[in-house]
Amino acid sequence: MRILALVLSLFVLLAISVWWAASLWMSVEGPPMPAGGYVAMWLGIAFSLVIGCGLMMLMFYSSRYGYDERARGERGMRDDEQHDARHVEH
């Protein structure tokens, strides 16, 4: 029940913010944007989302499969990690 209340309140906040953003978008005065402008805007939004999601996916993939650990080496270690690594080696 608590999760349902949380999800419902988050959806209410989302609806309010979308309504507020749409009302601000429509209140801006100026010449109307041509259809090509809307197409370019939506293509830019979609491209940005694809690139952002793809980079996040690569970050999680590399972290999950240990690529980050192998790339760090001893240079990237903090002082306490270097001490632990030297202690284990000797």
Summary of the structure (lengths in Angstrom):
residues: 90
radius of gyration: 24.1
end to end distance: 55.8
largest distance: 73.6
contacts: 152
relative contact order: 0.04
helix: 81%
strand: 0%
